[in-house]
Amino acid sequence: MARRGSTIPDKPPATGFEVTVEKRVARLTIHRPPLNVLTIESCRGLIGAVHGLAGLDEVGVLVLAGAGKAFSAGVDVGEHRPEQAHDSLHAFHGLCRALFDFPRPTIARVHGAALGGGCELVLCCDLAIAGASATLGLPEITLGVFPPAAAVLLPRLAGRRAAMEAILWGEALPAEEALRLRLVSEVVPDRRLDARVRERAARVASLSGVALRAARKAIRRGAVGPVDDALRAVEEMYLKEMMRSEDALEGLDAFLEKRRPVWRQR
């Protein structure tokens, strides 16, 4: 499925996306010009790609990007009429879940427009780095509907006020405003976007995939329920899962022996 070190072709691939894997960094690029609008079919294809990458031990991080002039302008509104709304929402939320459940860190590389479903995909990623000229927003309210994934994710990421402002006003926001509302993690000059994404991806890809997977699981469990219950659950995960991994022993031994760890990814 993934091609090592391959580049984005001049013509859109038949699948509507491109996958590359190099140095433990997987890059999934939506390639549906001109604005990378997502259809039911393309969402299903992207779900398969994400699931396929999730099963590869040699993948340490996933970068989600868009080809051309935009990250993604969201789902196909023409498929969101009542007769297709169920299939459209099910396919898109399947993609959201695939990203949210990806076993290792995810990074959204945001340029151009990331609107509606495109913005929701950004929210599904662990880290979102935007170019200064990027525009993000949730304009669904202007169509008489609302963004379901954002209604769940944004209050958890940014709090109630930010979620209300972004969803109820439905405005397209410049990158710096999106940063204020925590739609993205970081804004960099456009010329630095690719370099910064590479830096962040390379850093996390160099770490233990086993530890990263366990940490993501612990963070999600830790955010649910009373603190004491969550701490007890995460403590059990740490002792029964993390401390039984080869990478945990290797990391601790390497620190005590003052050497760099050699991760075994198990």
ChimeraX commands (.cxc) that place a marker at each C-alpha (Angstrom):
marker #1 position 0.00,0.00,0.00 radius 0.5
marker #1 position 2.63,2.55,1.09 radius 0.5
marker #1 position 5.51,3.51,-1.14 radius 0.5
marker #1 position 8.78,4.29,0.55 radius 0.5
marker #1 position 10.18,7.71,-0.17 radius 0.5
marker #1 position 7.71,8.35,-2.99 radius 0.5
marker #1 position 6.55,11.82,-3.95 radius 0.5
marker #1 position 3.17,13.28,-4.75 radius 0.5
marker #1 position 2.43,12.73,-8.46 radius 0.5
marker #1 position 1.53,15.53,-10.86 radius 0.5
marker #1 position -1.84,13.92,-11.55 radius 0.5
marker #1 position -4.26,12.88,-8.79 radius 0.5
marker #1 position -3.98,9.16,-7.99 radius 0.5
marker #1 position -7.08,7.11,-8.73 radius 0.5
marker #1 position -7.59,6.49,-5.01 radius 0.5
marker #1 position -7.80,10.22,-4.23 radius 0.5
marker #1 position -4.90,10.01,-1.79 radius 0.5
marker #1 position -1.19,9.24,-1.68 radius 0.5
marker #1 position 0.70,7.32,1.01 radius 0.5
marker #1 position 4.44,7.38,1.65 radius 0.5
marker #1 position 6.53,5.91,4.46 radius 0.5
marker #1 position 10.10,7.01,5.09 radius 0.5
marker #1 position 12.21,6.89,8.25 radius 0.5
marker #1 position 9.21,5.82,10.36 radius 0.5
marker #1 position 7.19,8.83,9.16 radius 0.5
marker #1 position 4.02,7.97,7.25 radius 0.5
marker #1 position 2.43,10.71,5.19 radius 0.5
marker #1 position -1.16,10.45,4.02 radius 0.5
marker #1 position -1.98,13.18,1.50 radius 0.5
marker #1 position -5.52,13.86,0.35 radius 0.5
marker #1 position -5.31,14.40,-3.40 radius 0.5
marker #1 position -8.70,15.51,-4.74 radius 0.5
marker #1 position -8.24,18.83,-6.53 radius 0.5
marker #1 position -9.05,21.58,-6.39 radius 0.5
marker #1 position -10.07,21.68,-2.69 radius 0.5
marker #1 position -9.78,18.07,-1.52 radius 0.5
marker #1 position -13.51,17.74,-0.90 radius 0.5
marker #1 position -14.29,14.39,0.72 radius 0.5
marker #1 position -16.93,12.07,-0.71 radius 0.5
marker #1 position -18.34,8.91,0.82 radius 0.5
marker #1 position -16.10,6.85,-1.43 radius 0.5
marker #1 position -12.96,8.84,-0.69 radius 0.5
marker #1 position -13.59,8.70,3.07 radius 0.5
marker #1 position -13.86,4.93,2.87 radius 0.5
marker #1 position -10.59,4.76,0.94 radius 0.5
marker #1 position -8.86,6.97,3.49 radius 0.5
marker #1 position -10.16,4.81,6.35 radius 0.5
marker #1 position -8.57,1.77,4.71 radius 0.5
marker #1 position -5.29,3.64,4.31 radius 0.5
marker #1 position -5.23,4.77,7.96 radius 0.5
marker #1 position -6.05,1.26,9.19 radius 0.5
marker #1 position -3.35,-0.20,6.98 radius 0.5
marker #1 position -0.73,2.20,8.33 radius 0.5
marker #1 position -1.87,1.50,11.89 radius 0.5
marker #1 position -0.81,-2.11,11.47 radius 0.5
marker #1 position 2.76,-1.31,10.39 radius 0.5
marker #1 position 5.36,-1.45,13.16 radius 0.5
marker #1 position 7.73,0.63,11.02 radius 0.5
marker #1 position 5.35,3.61,11.23 radius 0.5
marker #1 position 6.13,5.83,14.21 radius 0.5
marker #1 position 4.01,8.85,13.30 radius 0.5
marker #1 position 1.31,9.76,10.78 radius 0.5
marker #1 position 1.26,13.12,8.99 radius 0.5
marker #1 position -2.06,14.07,7.39 radius 0.5
marker #1 position -1.83,16.63,4.60 radius 0.5
marker #1 position -3.65,17.96,1.57 radius 0.5
marker #1 position -2.27,18.36,-1.94 radius 0.5
marker #1 position -2.65,21.51,-4.02 radius 0.5
marker #1 position -3.97,24.77,-2.65 radius 0.5
marker #1 position -5.94,23.51,0.35 radius 0.5
marker #1 position -5.87,21.04,3.20 radius 0.5
marker #1 position -9.54,20.16,2.71 radius 0.5
marker #1 position -12.76,22.12,2.26 radius 0.5
marker #1 position -14.67,19.32,4.00 radius 0.5
marker #1 position -17.27,16.79,2.92 radius 0.5
marker #1 position -19.27,16.90,-0.29 radius 0.5
marker #1 position -22.37,18.96,0.55 radius 0.5
marker #1 position -24.18,17.33,-2.36 radius 0.5
marker #1 position -23.96,14.01,-0.52 radius 0.5
marker #1 position -25.30,15.52,2.68 radius 0.5
marker #1 position -28.93,15.75,1.64 radius 0.5
marker #1 position -31.33,13.71,3.82 radius 0.5
marker #1 position -31.29,10.67,1.52 radius 0.5
marker #1 position -27.48,10.30,1.81 radius 0.5
marker #1 position -26.76,12.04,5.11 radius 0.5
marker #1 position -26.49,8.79,7.07 radius 0.5
marker #1 position -23.95,7.25,4.70 radius 0.5
marker #1 position -22.00,10.50,4.42 radius 0.5
marker #1 position -21.81,11.03,8.18 radius 0.5
marker #1 position -21.01,7.37,8.84 radius 0.5
marker #1 position -18.16,7.38,6.31 radius 0.5
marker #1 position -16.70,10.68,7.51 radius 0.5
marker #1 position -16.94,9.78,11.19 radius 0.5
marker #1 position -15.32,6.46,10.38 radius 0.5
marker #1 position -12.35,8.45,9.11 radius 0.5
marker #1 position -12.41,10.65,12.23 radius 0.5
marker #1 position -12.40,7.55,14.44 radius 0.5
marker #1 position -9.58,5.96,12.45 radius 0.5
marker #1 position -7.42,9.05,13.03 radius 0.5
marker #1 position -8.45,9.44,16.66 radius 0.5
marker #1 position -7.71,5.78,17.35 radius 0.5
marker #1 position -4.45,5.64,15.40 radius 0.5
marker #1 position -1.98,3.87,17.70 radius 0.5
marker #1 position 0.82,6.42,17.33 radius 0.5
marker #1 position 1.02,10.22,17.17 radius 0.5
marker #1 position -0.70,12.08,14.36 radius 0.5
marker #1 position 0.16,15.49,12.92 radius 0.5
marker #1 position -2.04,17.64,10.68 radius 0.5
marker #1 position -0.09,19.74,8.16 radius 0.5
marker #1 position -2.47,22.60,7.48 radius 0.5
marker #1 position -2.23,24.96,4.53 radius 0.5
marker #1 position -4.82,26.87,2.58 radius 0.5
marker #1 position -8.40,26.15,3.62 radius 0.5
marker #1 position -9.34,23.63,6.32 radius 0.5
marker #1 position -13.07,24.13,6.56 radius 0.5
marker #1 position -15.98,22.08,7.88 radius 0.5
marker #1 position -14.98,18.42,7.78 radius 0.5
marker #1 position -11.46,19.48,6.88 radius 0.5
marker #1 position -11.23,21.41,10.13 radius 0.5
marker #1 position -12.69,18.44,12.00 radius 0.5
marker #1 position -9.94,16.19,10.62 radius 0.5
marker #1 position -7.43,18.69,12.01 radius 0.5
marker #1 position -9.11,18.38,15.42 radius 0.5
marker #1 position -8.77,14.59,15.26 radius 0.5
marker #1 position -4.97,14.80,15.06 radius 0.5
marker #1 position -2.74,15.01,18.12 radius 0.5
marker #1 position -0.82,18.00,16.79 radius 0.5
marker #1 position -1.78,20.54,14.14 radius 0.5
marker #1 position 0.80,22.80,12.52 radius 0.5
marker #1 position -0.57,25.53,10.25 radius 0.5
marker #1 position 1.04,27.85,7.77 radius 0.5
marker #1 position 0.45,31.53,8.48 radius 0.5
marker #1 position -1.82,31.95,5.46 radius 0.5
marker #1 position -4.05,28.99,6.35 radius 0.5
marker #1 position -7.75,29.50,7.05 radius 0.5
marker #1 position -9.74,27.28,9.39 radius 0.5
marker #1 position -13.38,27.26,10.31 radius 0.5
marker #1 position -16.62,25.40,10.90 radius 0.5
marker #1 position -19.17,27.06,8.58 radius 0.5
marker #1 position -21.84,24.34,8.93 radius 0.5
marker #1 position -24.11,26.64,10.95 radius 0.5
marker #1 position -24.45,28.90,7.90 radius 0.5
marker #1 position -25.98,25.94,6.04 radius 0.5
marker #1 position -28.50,25.32,8.80 radius 0.5
marker #1 position -26.65,22.36,10.34 radius 0.5
marker #1 position -23.79,21.83,12.81 radius 0.5
marker #1 position -20.48,19.89,12.83 radius 0.5
marker #1 position -21.01,16.75,14.98 radius 0.5
marker #1 position -17.34,15.74,15.36 radius 0.5
marker #1 position -16.31,19.27,16.31 radius 0.5
marker #1 position -19.17,19.47,18.80 radius 0.5
marker #1 position -17.59,16.51,20.61 radius 0.5
marker #1 position -13.89,17.21,20.15 radius 0.5
marker #1 position -13.56,20.98,20.40 radius 0.5
marker #1 position -14.98,21.43,23.93 radius 0.5
marker #1 position -12.50,18.79,25.09 radius 0.5
marker #1 position -9.58,20.41,23.29 radius 0.5
marker #1 position -10.29,24.07,23.82 radius 0.5
marker #1 position -13.14,24.41,26.32 radius 0.5
marker #1 position -16.78,25.43,26.05 radius 0.5
marker #1 position -16.30,29.10,25.11 radius 0.5
marker #1 position -13.94,28.39,22.24 radius 0.5
marker #1 position -16.23,25.65,20.95 radius 0.5
marker #1 position -19.25,27.95,21.10 radius 0.5
marker #1 position -17.44,30.73,19.26 radius 0.5
marker #1 position -16.07,28.49,16.53 radius 0.5
marker #1 position -19.26,26.48,15.95 radius 0.5
marker #1 position -22.06,29.00,16.58 radius 0.5
marker #1 position -20.51,31.90,14.68 radius 0.5
marker #1 position -19.29,29.70,11.84 radius 0.5
marker #1 position -16.63,32.12,10.63 radius 0.5
marker #1 position -13.55,31.25,8.61 radius 0.5
marker #1 position -10.58,32.22,10.78 radius 0.5
marker #1 position -7.04,33.17,9.86 radius 0.5
marker #1 position -4.40,30.87,11.32 radius 0.5
marker #1 position -3.53,33.12,14.27 radius 0.5
marker #1 position -7.20,33.35,15.30 radius 0.5
marker #1 position -7.50,29.59,14.93 radius 0.5
marker #1 position -4.52,29.27,17.26 radius 0.5
marker #1 position -6.26,31.47,19.83 radius 0.5
marker #1 position -9.24,29.12,19.78 radius 0.5
marker #1 position -6.88,26.12,19.86 radius 0.5
marker #1 position -8.01,24.72,16.54 radius 0.5
marker #1 position -4.29,24.32,15.82 radius 0.5
marker #1 position -1.23,23.79,17.98 radius 0.5
marker #1 position 1.23,26.03,16.20 radius 0.5
marker #1 position 1.44,28.59,13.38 radius 0.5
marker #1 position 4.61,29.03,11.35 radius 0.5
marker #1 position 5.55,31.07,8.27 radius 0.5
marker #1 position 4.36,29.33,5.11 radius 0.5
marker #1 position 7.93,28.80,3.93 radius 0.5
marker #1 position 8.69,26.97,7.19 radius 0.5
marker #1 position 5.65,24.70,7.24 radius 0.5
marker #1 position 7.17,21.60,5.68 radius 0.5
marker #1 position 10.41,21.93,7.62 radius 0.5
marker #1 position 8.56,22.32,10.92 radius 0.5
marker #1 position 6.32,19.33,10.23 radius 0.5
marker #1 position 9.41,17.26,9.39 radius 0.5
marker #1 position 11.11,18.37,12.61 radius 0.5
marker #1 position 8.16,17.44,14.81 radius 0.5
marker #1 position 7.53,14.18,12.97 radius 0.5
marker #1 position 11.18,13.11,13.12 radius 0.5
marker #1 position 11.36,13.83,16.84 radius 0.5
marker #1 position 8.41,11.64,17.79 radius 0.5
marker #1 position 9.26,8.95,15.21 radius 0.5
marker #1 position 12.61,8.45,16.97 radius 0.5
marker #1 position 10.88,7.36,20.18 radius 0.5
marker #1 position 9.50,3.99,21.22 radius 0.5
marker #1 position 6.31,3.18,19.35 radius 0.5
marker #1 position 5.25,0.92,22.20 radius 0.5
marker #1 position 5.56,3.73,24.73 radius 0.5
marker #1 position 3.80,6.20,22.45 radius 0.5
marker #1 position 0.90,3.84,21.91 radius 0.5
marker #1 position 0.56,3.24,25.65 radius 0.5
marker #1 position 0.83,6.95,26.42 radius 0.5
marker #1 position -1.92,7.86,23.94 radius 0.5
marker #1 position -4.15,5.20,25.49 radius 0.5
marker #1 position -3.38,6.48,28.99 radius 0.5
marker #1 position -4.12,10.09,28.06 radius 0.5
marker #1 position -7.52,9.15,26.67 radius 0.5
marker #1 position -8.38,7.06,29.75 radius 0.5
marker #1 position -7.09,9.75,32.06 radius 0.5
marker #1 position -9.50,12.30,30.60 radius 0.5
marker #1 position -12.57,10.27,31.56 radius 0.5
marker #1 position -14.30,10.09,34.95 radius 0.5
marker #1 position -13.19,11.03,38.48 radius 0.5
marker #1 position -9.47,11.65,38.97 radius 0.5
marker #1 position -9.01,8.83,41.47 radius 0.5
marker #1 position -10.66,6.27,39.17 radius 0.5
marker #1 position -8.70,7.48,36.17 radius 0.5
marker #1 position -5.41,7.41,38.06 radius 0.5
marker #1 position -6.07,3.88,39.28 radius 0.5
marker #1 position -6.86,2.72,35.75 radius 0.5
marker #1 position -3.76,4.37,34.25 radius 0.5
marker #1 position -1.60,3.00,37.05 radius 0.5
marker #1 position -2.82,-0.51,36.19 radius 0.5
marker #1 position -2.06,0.08,32.52 radius 0.5
marker #1 position 1.44,1.26,33.40 radius 0.5
marker #1 position 2.29,-1.72,35.61 radius 0.5
marker #1 position 0.57,-4.49,33.63 radius 0.5
marker #1 position 1.26,-3.28,30.09 radius 0.5
marker #1 position 3.99,-0.67,29.91 radius 0.5
marker #1 position 6.40,-2.20,32.40 radius 0.5
marker #1 position 6.17,-5.59,30.69 radius 0.5
marker #1 position 7.40,-4.22,27.36 radius 0.5
marker #1 position 10.95,-4.71,26.14 radius 0.5
marker #1 position 11.22,-1.02,25.27 radius 0.5
marker #1 position 10.48,0.06,28.85 radius 0.5
marker #1 position 13.34,-2.09,30.13 radius 0.5
marker #1 position 15.63,-0.91,27.33 radius 0.5
marker #1 position 14.86,2.75,27.98 radius 0.5
marker #1 position 15.49,2.48,31.71 radius 0.5
marker #1 position 18.68,0.45,31.24 radius 0.5
marker #1 position 19.98,2.89,28.63 radius 0.5
marker #1 position 19.43,5.82,30.97 radius 0.5
marker #1 position 21.26,4.12,33.85 radius 0.5
marker #1 position 24.07,3.02,31.53 radius 0.5
marker #1 position 24.34,6.51,30.00 radius 0.5
marker #1 position 23.79,5.37,26.42 radius 0.5
marker #1 position 21.21,5.88,23.73 radius 0.5
marker #1 position 18.37,3.36,23.76 radius 0.5
marker #1 position 17.86,0.94,20.89 radius 0.5
marker #1 position 14.13,0.53,20.60 radius 0.5
marker #1 position 12.83,-2.92,19.77 radius 0.5
marker #1 position 9.26,-1.68,19.18 radius 0.5
marker #1 position 7.83,-4.36,21.45 radius 0.5
marker link #1:1,2 radius 0.2
marker link #1:2,3 radius 0.2
marker link #1:3,4 radius 0.2
marker link #1:4,5 radius 0.2
marker link #1:5,6 radius 0.2
marker link #1:6,7 radius 0.2
marker link #1:7,8 radius 0.2
marker link #1:8,9 radius 0.2
marker link #1:9,10 radius 0.2
marker link #1:10,11 radius 0.2
marker link #1:11,12 radius 0.2
marker link #1:12,13 radius 0.2
marker link #1:13,14 radius 0.2
marker link #1:14,15 radius 0.2
marker link #1:15,16 radius 0.2
marker link #1:16,17 radius 0.2
marker link #1:17,18 radius 0.2
marker link #1:18,19 radius 0.2
marker link #1:19,20 radius 0.2
marker link #1:20,21 radius 0.2
marker link #1:21,22 radius 0.2
marker link #1:22,23 radius 0.2
marker link #1:23,24 radius 0.2
marker link #1:24,25 radius 0.2
marker link #1:25,26 radius 0.2
marker link #1:26,27 radius 0.2
marker link #1:27,28 radius 0.2
marker link #1:28,29 radius 0.2
marker link #1:29,30 radius 0.2
marker link #1:30,31 radius 0.2
marker link #1:31,32 radius 0.2
marker link #1:32,33 radius 0.2
marker link #1:33,34 radius 0.2
marker link #1:34,35 radius 0.2
marker link #1:35,36 radius 0.2
marker link #1:36,37 radius 0.2
marker link #1:37,38 radius 0.2
marker link #1:38,39 radius 0.2
marker link #1:39,40 radius 0.2
marker link #1:40,41 radius 0.2
marker link #1:41,42 radius 0.2
marker link #1:42,43 radius 0.2
marker link #1:43,44 radius 0.2
marker link #1:44,45 radius 0.2
marker link #1:45,46 radius 0.2
marker link #1:46,47 radius 0.2
marker link #1:47,48 radius 0.2
marker link #1:48,49 radius 0.2
marker link #1:49,50 radius 0.2
marker link #1:50,51 radius 0.2
marker link #1:51,52 radius 0.2
marker link #1:52,53 radius 0.2
marker link #1:53,54 radius 0.2
marker link #1:54,55 radius 0.2
marker link #1:55,56 radius 0.2
marker link #1:56,57 radius 0.2
marker link #1:57,58 radius 0.2
marker link #1:58,59 radius 0.2
marker link #1:59,60 radius 0.2
marker link #1:60,61 radius 0.2
marker link #1:61,62 radius 0.2
marker link #1:62,63 radius 0.2
marker link #1:63,64 radius 0.2
marker link #1:64,65 radius 0.2
marker link #1:65,66 radius 0.2
marker link #1:66,67 radius 0.2
marker link #1:67,68 radius 0.2
marker link #1:68,69 radius 0.2
marker link #1:69,70 radius 0.2
marker link #1:70,71 radius 0.2
marker link #1:71,72 radius 0.2
marker link #1:72,73 radius 0.2
marker link #1:73,74 radius 0.2
marker link #1:74,75 radius 0.2
marker link #1:75,76 radius 0.2
marker link #1:76,77 radius 0.2
marker link #1:77,78 radius 0.2
marker link #1:78,79 radius 0.2
marker link #1:79,80 radius 0.2
marker link #1:80,81 radius 0.2
marker link #1:81,82 radius 0.2
marker link #1:82,83 radius 0.2
marker link #1:83,84 radius 0.2
marker link #1:84,85 radius 0.2
marker link #1:85,86 radius 0.2
marker link #1:86,87 radius 0.2
marker link #1:87,88 radius 0.2
marker link #1:88,89 radius 0.2
marker link #1:89,90 radius 0.2
marker link #1:90,91 radius 0.2
marker link #1:91,92 radius 0.2
marker link #1:92,93 radius 0.2
marker link #1:93,94 radius 0.2
marker link #1:94,95 radius 0.2
marker link #1:95,96 radius 0.2
marker link #1:96,97 radius 0.2
marker link #1:97,98 radius 0.2
marker link #1:98,99 radius 0.2
marker link #1:99,100 radius 0.2
marker link #1:100,101 radius 0.2
marker link #1:101,102 radius 0.2
marker link #1:102,103 radius 0.2
marker link #1:103,104 radius 0.2
marker link #1:104,105 radius 0.2
marker link #1:105,106 radius 0.2
marker link #1:106,107 radius 0.2
marker link #1:107,108 radius 0.2
marker link #1:108,109 radius 0.2
marker link #1:109,110 radius 0.2
marker link #1:110,111 radius 0.2
marker link #1:111,112 radius 0.2
marker link #1:112,113 radius 0.2
marker link #1:113,114 radius 0.2
marker link #1:114,115 radius 0.2
marker link #1:115,116 radius 0.2
marker link #1:116,117 radius 0.2
marker link #1:117,118 radius 0.2
marker link #1:118,119 radius 0.2
marker link #1:119,120 radius 0.2
marker link #1:120,121 radius 0.2
marker link #1:121,122 radius 0.2
marker link #1:122,123 radius 0.2
marker link #1:123,124 radius 0.2
marker link #1:124,125 radius 0.2
marker link #1:125,126 radius 0.2
marker link #1:126,127 radius 0.2
marker link #1:127,128 radius 0.2
marker link #1:128,129 radius 0.2
marker link #1:129,130 radius 0.2
marker link #1:130,131 radius 0.2
marker link #1:131,132 radius 0.2
marker link #1:132,133 radius 0.2
marker link #1:133,134 radius 0.2
marker link #1:134,135 radius 0.2
marker link #1:135,136 radius 0.2
marker link #1:136,137 radius 0.2
marker link #1:137,138 radius 0.2
marker link #1:138,139 radius 0.2
marker link #1:139,140 radius 0.2
marker link #1:140,141 radius 0.2
marker link #1:141,142 radius 0.2
marker link #1:142,143 radius 0.2
marker link #1:143,144 radius 0.2
marker link #1:144,145 radius 0.2
marker link #1:145,146 radius 0.2
marker link #1:146,147 radius 0.2
marker link #1:147,148 radius 0.2
marker link #1:148,149 radius 0.2
marker link #1:149,150 radius 0.2
marker link #1:150,151 radius 0.2
marker link #1:151,152 radius 0.2
marker link #1:152,153 radius 0.2
marker link #1:153,154 radius 0.2
marker link #1:154,155 radius 0.2
marker link #1:155,156 radius 0.2
marker link #1:156,157 radius 0.2
marker link #1:157,158 radius 0.2
marker link #1:158,159 radius 0.2
marker link #1:159,160 radius 0.2
marker link #1:160,161 radius 0.2
marker link #1:161,162 radius 0.2
marker link #1:162,163 radius 0.2
marker link #1:163,164 radius 0.2
marker link #1:164,165 radius 0.2
marker link #1:165,166 radius 0.2
marker link #1:166,167 radius 0.2
marker link #1:167,168 radius 0.2
marker link #1:168,169 radius 0.2
marker link #1:169,170 radius 0.2
marker link #1:170,171 radius 0.2
marker link #1:171,172 radius 0.2
marker link #1:172,173 radius 0.2
marker link #1:173,174 radius 0.2
marker link #1:174,175 radius 0.2
marker link #1:175,176 radius 0.2
marker link #1:176,177 radius 0.2
marker link #1:177,178 radius 0.2
marker link #1:178,179 radius 0.2
marker link #1:179,180 radius 0.2
marker link #1:180,181 radius 0.2
marker link #1:181,182 radius 0.2
marker link #1:182,183 radius 0.2
marker link #1:183,184 radius 0.2
marker link #1:184,185 radius 0.2
marker link #1:185,186 radius 0.2
marker link #1:186,187 radius 0.2
marker link #1:187,188 radius 0.2
marker link #1:188,189 radius 0.2
marker link #1:189,190 radius 0.2
marker link #1:190,191 radius 0.2
marker link #1:191,192 radius 0.2
marker link #1:192,193 radius 0.2
marker link #1:193,194 radius 0.2
marker link #1:194,195 radius 0.2
marker link #1:195,196 radius 0.2
marker link #1:196,197 radius 0.2
marker link #1:197,198 radius 0.2
marker link #1:198,199 radius 0.2
marker link #1:199,200 radius 0.2
marker link #1:200,201 radius 0.2
marker link #1:201,202 radius 0.2
marker link #1:202,203 radius 0.2
marker link #1:203,204 radius 0.2
marker link #1:204,205 radius 0.2
marker link #1:205,206 radius 0.2
marker link #1:206,207 radius 0.2
marker link #1:207,208 radius 0.2
marker link #1:208,209 radius 0.2
marker link #1:209,210 radius 0.2
marker link #1:210,211 radius 0.2
marker link #1:211,212 radius 0.2
marker link #1:212,213 radius 0.2
marker link #1:213,214 radius 0.2
marker link #1:214,215 radius 0.2
marker link #1:215,216 radius 0.2
marker link #1:216,217 radius 0.2
marker link #1:217,218 radius 0.2
marker link #1:218,219 radius 0.2
marker link #1:219,220 radius 0.2
marker link #1:220,221 radius 0.2
marker link #1:221,222 radius 0.2
marker link #1:222,223 radius 0.2
marker link #1:223,224 radius 0.2
marker link #1:224,225 radius 0.2
marker link #1:225,226 radius 0.2
marker link #1:226,227 radius 0.2
marker link #1:227,228 radius 0.2
marker link #1:228,229 radius 0.2
marker link #1:229,230 radius 0.2
marker link #1:230,231 radius 0.2
marker link #1:231,232 radius 0.2
marker link #1:232,233 radius 0.2
marker link #1:233,234 radius 0.2
marker link #1:234,235 radius 0.2
marker link #1:235,236 radius 0.2
marker link #1:236,237 radius 0.2
marker link #1:237,238 radius 0.2
marker link #1:238,239 radius 0.2
marker link #1:239,240 radius 0.2
marker link #1:240,241 radius 0.2
marker link #1:241,242 radius 0.2
marker link #1:242,243 radius 0.2
marker link #1:243,244 radius 0.2
marker link #1:244,245 radius 0.2
marker link #1:245,246 radius 0.2
marker link #1:246,247 radius 0.2
marker link #1:247,248 radius 0.2
marker link #1:248,249 radius 0.2
marker link #1:249,250 radius 0.2
marker link #1:250,251 radius 0.2
marker link #1:251,252 radius 0.2
marker link #1:252,253 radius 0.2
marker link #1:253,254 radius 0.2
marker link #1:254,255 radius 0.2
marker link #1:255,256 radius 0.2
marker link #1:256,257 radius 0.2
marker link #1:257,258 radius 0.2
marker link #1:258,259 radius 0.2
marker link #1:259,260 radius 0.2
marker link #1:260,261 radius 0.2
marker link #1:261,262 radius 0.2
marker link #1:262,263 radius 0.2
marker link #1:263,264 radius 0.2
marker link #1:264,265 radius 0.2
marker link #1:265,266 radius 0.2
view
